[in-house]
Amino acid sequence: MIGELVRRIKSSVAPVTGHFEIILVDDREPGNSWAQIKQQAELDSRVKGLRLSRNFGQHKAITAGLDYSRGEWVVVMDCDLQDQPEEIPALLARAKSEPADIVFARRAARQDTVFRRFFSAAFYRVLSYLTDTRQDPAIANFGVYNRKVINAVLSLRESIRYFPAMVRWVGFRSSTVDVVHARRAEGRSSYNFSRRLDLAFDIILAYSDKPLRLTVKLGLLVSAAAFVMVLVTLGRFLAGSIVVLGYTSLIISIWFLSGLLLSVLGMVGLYLGKTFEQVKNRPIYLVDEDTAQPVKL
């Protein structure tokens, strides 16, 4: 698949410009990707390969590729050929005609399972609400980005990486082009439900403090409701309609408030944990091998 990817990228980009480089990042997923990348690098000096020391995750692998890129325009895409290289000229043309600093590839008809599309739509709706930014489930990593956008994204060195949200945060002029989303050429995505859920939690914790603010509002709402219930109960007691305060309501209140407190403490703990990870100041990724060769751009 790597060979076909490189061939299609070169045939698509060559008519636009002869000065380009292809950076392939192996994030240690199972398979023989690195051997194929090295083979392509030996055949063409414009192909550069990076192999990370372990699997750091997709978006940290994207950061590695961006760190090693040098072009005025950078195309970010997955290697499974669902993002089709033949769309690159249209993205570049739109960037220059608008003009725009970012052109997102918008998948007109996603070739994913119904469950994956549903989960993605729900996640992006929640993320849009929590981050106060518009997140489109039809837009992922695939797109063309000006160097100033890439430099701005790379200036953000937080440990939790999510490329689409980072691009939205830095701003700049953007546009979209509808593209054909192909079926996966081979294999299956390494993102199972558990990994998607973990990623969703990480992204929400990294890019929004709204969950904390919502818990404050919820706490005030519960306190107000409790105060009203106290007044109602006290009034009924003084009126003589209650002789012994209810055991059931007391137990329910204790369990409800205990669950609420544990949830809030857990959320605060998650934020503290992410802060702890950030202050360690560890590298975002580590490169084990690279095939870097000077390429004249």
N, C-alpha and C positions, 0 to 999 in steps of 0.2 A: 504493500500500500504506500510506503514511503516513496518508492521509485515513481509510482504513478502520480503522487502528489507533487513531487518536484518537477516532473515532466510537464504536468498541466499548468503549474505556476509559471514556469519558464515560457511556455508557449503563449500564455495569456499576457504576461508582462512585457515580453520582448518587443511586441509592436508598439508599446507605449514608450519604453525607454530601455536602453541597453545597459544602463548603470543601476544595478540593483544587487541585493544580497538576500539570501534565504537562510533564516536562522531556525534551526530545528532543535527543540528542547526535549530531551528524554528525562521524564520525571520518575524513572524507575518503575513504570508499570510493567506487569508480566509480559514477556514476549522478547523478540529479538530486534526491537526497534533500533538499539544503538548500533548493532552491526550494519543495519541498512543505512543508517545515517552516515556512518563512517565511509561506507562504500560510495554514497552519493557525494560526500565531501572530497573524496579522492578523484572522482570523475570530473568535478567542476569546482573550481576555487571560489565560486560565488556562493557555494553552499557551506554553511558553518553549522557545526553541531555542538551542543552543550549537553553533558550528562551530569545530572545532579547527584549528590552523594546518597540521597534517599528520596522517597516520595514525600515532597513537601506540600503537595496539593496543586491543583491546576492553576490557581491564580498567582501563586508564588512562582510557578514555572513561567507564567506569562511575564512576571516581573523580571525574571532572569533574562528572558529573550529581549525585553525592552532595554535592560541595562547594557546589553551587548550590541544593540542596534545603533546605526549611525546615519541613516538616511533622513532626508527632509520630510518624507512621507513614510509612514509605517502602517502596514496591513497586519492586523491580528486575526488569526483564524485557527480553528481546530484542525487536526490532521486526519480526522475520520472521513473526510470528503463529503460530509453533509454540508459544510460550507464549501461552495464550488469556486475554484480559482478563476473560472471564466467570468465571474461577476466583478473581478477586481477592476478592469478597465472602466466599467460603468460607475463604480464608486469614485475612482480618481477623476473621471470626467465631471461628475456632479460636484466634487470638491472644488474644482477649478472654475466651473461655470457659475456657481452660486454667488460669490465664493463662500466656502465653509471650511472650518478647521477640523471638523469631524463629520464623517458621513457614515451613519449606521446602516448595516444591512438588515433590513426588516424582513423576516421570514413570512412570506405571504401565506403559505400552507405548511405548517410544521409536520414533518414526517416522524412523529413520536406517538407513543401509546396514548390512549385516552386518559389513563391514570396520570401519566407524566404531564400531559397538557393541563389537566385539572389542578394538579399540585402546583405547577408553575404559575398558573393564573392566580390561584389563591395566595401563593407566597408573594407575588409581585404586588397584589392589591394591598396586602398587609404591610409590605415594605414601603410602598408609596405613602401609606398613611403615617407610618412611624417615622419616616425620614423627611416627610413634607416635600418630596420630589416625585416627579412623574416617572414611574418605572414601567416600561412596556415589555410584557412577556414575550413578544415576538422579536425582541432585540436582545442579543447575547453579546459575545465578544467580537464577532466578525464585523469589521469595518475598517475604514482608513482614517488615520490620525496624523495631524501635522506635528512636526517636531516640538513645537512649543506646548502642545497638549501632552505629548509623551514626557517632556521634561517636567511639566507640572505634576503629572501623575507620579513620576519617579521621586519627586521631592517629598511625597507622602510616604514615610518609611514605617508606618504602623505595622505591627506584626500580623494583624488580621487583614487579609487582602481580598477584595472583591472588585475586579476590574470594572464592570459596568457601573457600579455605584461610585467608584472613584472618578471615573470619567464624567459622570453627571455632576459630581461635586465641584470639579475644577471649572466647569462652565465652558466658555468659548462658543463660537457660532457652530451650529450643528444642522444637519439635514439627514434625510433618510432616503434609501432606495429599496424598493421591494425586490426581493431576490427569490429564487427557487431553492427551497430547502430539500436536499436530496436525502434518500434513505442511507443509513449507515452502510459503508462499503463492506466491512467485515467486523467480526467480533461484536462485543456488546459494551455498553457504557459501564465504567467502574463506579459510577454514582448510583449506589443502591438507595433504598428509602432511608436507611439509617444515616448514611453519609449526607444525603440531601437535608435531612432534619438537623444534623449537627451544623452543616453549613448555614442553614437558615438562622439558627440561634446565634451563631458567631456573627453573621452579618448584621442582625438586628441589634445585638449588643454593641457592635463596633461603630455603627453609623447612626444610632439614635439613643437619646436618653428619655424618650417619651414613655417607655414602660415604667420608669421610675416616677415620672410626673403623673402617670395614670394611677399608680398605686397610692400616691398622695391624695388624689381626688377621690379614689375609692375609699380610703381611710376616713376622709372628711365626711363622705356620704354615709358610711356605716356609723360614724359617731353621731351624725345628725339623726339618723334613724333610731339609734339606741336612745338618744336623749328624748325623742318623741315617745318611744315605748315606755321609758321611765315615767314620763309625765302621765301617760295614759294609765299605766299600772298603778301609780301612786294615787291617781284620782279614783280609780275603781276600788282601791284598798280603803281609802278614806270614806268612800261612799258605802262601804260595808259589803260590796259584792264579791270581794275576795277575802277569804278568811286565812287561807294558807297559800303563799306564793307557789306557783306551779313548778314542780320538779322537772317536768318534761321540757318546758320552755327554757329553764336554766341550763339543762344539759345540752340542748340544741345550740344555745347561744355560746356555750363554752367551746363546743366542737367547731362551730362555724368560725369563731374568732381565732381559735388555735390554728385552724387550717389557713386562714387568711394571713396570720402572722408568720407562719412557716413559709408560705408562698412569697411574702415580701422579703423575709430574711434570705430565702434562697435566691431571689432575684438580685438582691444587694450583693450576696456572695459571688454570684456569677460576674457581676461588674467588677468586684474587687479582684477576682481571679484573672480577668482579662487585663486589668491594670497591672497586676503582678507580672503577667507575661510580657507586657510592653516595657516595664521598667528594667527587665533583665537586659534589654538592649542586645539581644542575640541577632546574628545575621538572619535575614529573611530566608536565605537559601545558601547552600554550599555547592560549589561545582567540583565534581570529581575529575572529569576529563573534558577537554574541548578540542575541536579540530580547527581552531581559529587560524585563518590565513589572511594576510592583508588583501583587501579588495579595493580597487580604485573606484570610488563613486563619483 
